[in-house]
Every structure is written in C-alpha cells, then in structure tokens.
Amino acid sequence: MLHPSYADLIKVVNSEVEEGEDPVVSSRYSIVMATSKRARQIIAGDEELVDGKGKKPLSVAVEELNQGKIKILNDETAEETEAEVANTEAEAANTESGEADAPADEQALG
C-alpha cells in the first residue's frame, strides 16, 4: 500500500483550493502523472527538496508532494506561469542584448 494514500495526497494538493473552486486534482491519475514527472526531473539531476538518502526518485517525489514542497498546477495556472516565464526570459534577453529600455513583446500561448 502506498503511504501516504492517494486520498491523502489529493487532500494535500487541493488544500489551498477555496470553497466553490474546482479542485486541482480529482483522480489518482493526476497524482501518478505529477509524481512521475517530478521523479524524472530528479533522475535528470534536479535537486531533491526533501531528504531522499537511500530512497528511489519516485518515493522522493511522493514525499515532496505530501510535504507541500511541490505543487500541481491546474491548466489555467500552468498557462499563466508559462506566460510569466516567457516574459521573464524575453526581458532577460533584451537586457543582455542592450535593449533594456525597449518594452518586451507580449506573447500569447495557444
């Protein structure tokens, strides 16, 4: 049996959702996809956010999710985050190329 349980992980992920809003996740599948993605990041060399000494990457990812060290974003929040990252990267590129005073182009994600 998985400890913590899927139900416990779903509660942790949805703990910041206000009443009346759609939950971030409502299925085990979402938990599995998120933790497997994070495990692949750890395997690729990303820093572990919890003490994972002697643990497999998936176990570390589950523990990170359970402790609230990582968050699962709903589609709307993920799109906003991607847009913010793209704008930040565009501003950094403008600064490096000497165009610091020029406004960054707006980018639309489709």
C-alpha positions as CSV (number, residue, x, y, z in Angstrom):
1,M,0.0,0.0,0.0
2,L,1.2,3.5,-0.8
3,H,1.9,5.7,2.2
4,P,0.6,8.3,2.1
5,S,-2.5,7.1,0.4
6,Y,-3.8,8.6,-2.8
7,A,-6.7,10.2,-0.9
8,D,-4.2,11.8,1.5
9,L,-2.2,13.2,-1.4
10,I,-5.3,14.5,-3.2
11,K,-6.2,16.3,0.1
12,V,-2.8,17.9,0.3
13,V,-2.8,19.1,-3.3
14,N,-6.3,20.5,-3.0
15,S,-5.8,22.1,0.4
16,E,-5.3,25.6,-1.0
17,V,-8.4,25.5,-3.2
18,E,-11.1,27.8,-1.9
19,E,-14.6,26.7,-1.5
20,G,-16.6,26.8,-4.7
21,E,-13.5,26.5,-7.0
22,D,-12.7,23.4,-9.0
23,P,-10.2,21.1,-7.3
24,V,-6.6,21.0,-8.8
25,V,-6.8,17.2,-8.9
26,S,-9.6,14.8,-8.5
27,S,-8.1,11.5,-9.6
28,R,-5.3,9.1,-8.8
29,Y,-4.1,9.5,-12.4
30,S,-3.2,13.2,-11.8
31,I,-1.2,12.2,-8.7
32,V,0.6,9.5,-10.7
33,M,1.4,11.8,-13.6
34,A,2.7,14.6,-11.3
35,T,4.9,12.4,-9.2
36,S,6.3,10.5,-12.2
37,K,7.2,13.8,-13.9
38,R,8.9,15.0,-10.7
39,A,10.8,11.7,-10.4
40,R,12.1,12.1,-14.0
41,Q,13.3,15.6,-13.0
42,I,15.2,14.2,-10.0
43,I,16.7,11.5,-12.2
44,A,17.8,14.2,-14.6
45,G,19.7,15.9,-11.8
46,D,17.3,18.4,-10.2
47,E,17.8,18.9,-6.5
48,E,15.7,16.9,-4.1
49,L,13.6,19.1,-1.8
50,V,13.4,16.5,1.0
51,D,15.9,14.1,2.4
52,G,15.9,11.3,-0.1
53,K,19.0,9.5,1.0
54,G,18.6,5.8,0.1
55,K,15.2,6.4,-1.5
56,K,14.1,5.9,-5.1
57,P,13.3,9.0,-7.1
58,L,9.5,8.2,-7.1
59,S,9.5,7.9,-3.3
60,V,11.2,11.2,-3.0
61,A,8.7,12.8,-5.4
62,V,5.8,11.4,-3.4
63,E,7.3,12.7,-0.2
64,E,7.9,16.2,-1.7
65,L,4.2,16.3,-2.8
66,N,3.0,15.1,0.6
67,Q,5.1,17.8,2.4
68,G,3.8,20.5,0.0
69,K,7.3,21.2,-1.4
70,I,6.0,20.8,-4.9
71,K,2.6,21.8,-6.3
72,I,0.4,20.5,-9.1
73,L,-0.9,23.4,-11.2
74,N,-4.3,23.3,-12.9
75,D,-4.4,24.2,-16.6
76,E,-5.2,27.8,-16.1
77,T,-2.5,28.4,-13.5
78,A,0.0,26.5,-15.6
79,E,-0.7,28.7,-18.6
80,E,-0.2,31.9,-16.5
81,T,3.1,30.5,-15.1
82,E,4.3,29.7,-18.6
83,A,3.5,33.2,-19.8
84,E,5.3,34.8,-16.8
85,V,8.4,32.6,-17.5
86,A,8.3,33.5,-21.2
87,N,8.1,37.2,-20.4
88,T,10.9,37.0,-17.9
89,E,13.1,35.2,-20.4
90,A,12.3,37.8,-23.1
91,E,13.2,40.6,-20.6
92,A,16.4,38.9,-19.8
93,A,17.3,38.5,-23.5
94,N,16.5,42.2,-24.1
95,T,18.8,43.2,-21.2
96,E,21.6,41.0,-22.4
97,S,21.4,42.4,-26.0
98,G,21.4,46.0,-24.7
99,E,17.7,46.6,-25.3
100,A,16.9,47.1,-21.6
101,D,14.7,50.1,-22.2
102,A,12.7,48.6,-25.1
103,P,9.3,47.1,-24.0
104,A,9.1,43.3,-24.2
105,D,6.7,41.9,-26.8
106,E,3.6,40.4,-25.5
107,Q,3.4,36.7,-26.1
108,A,0.3,34.6,-26.5
109,L,0.2,31.0,-25.7
110,G,-2.1,29.0,-28.0
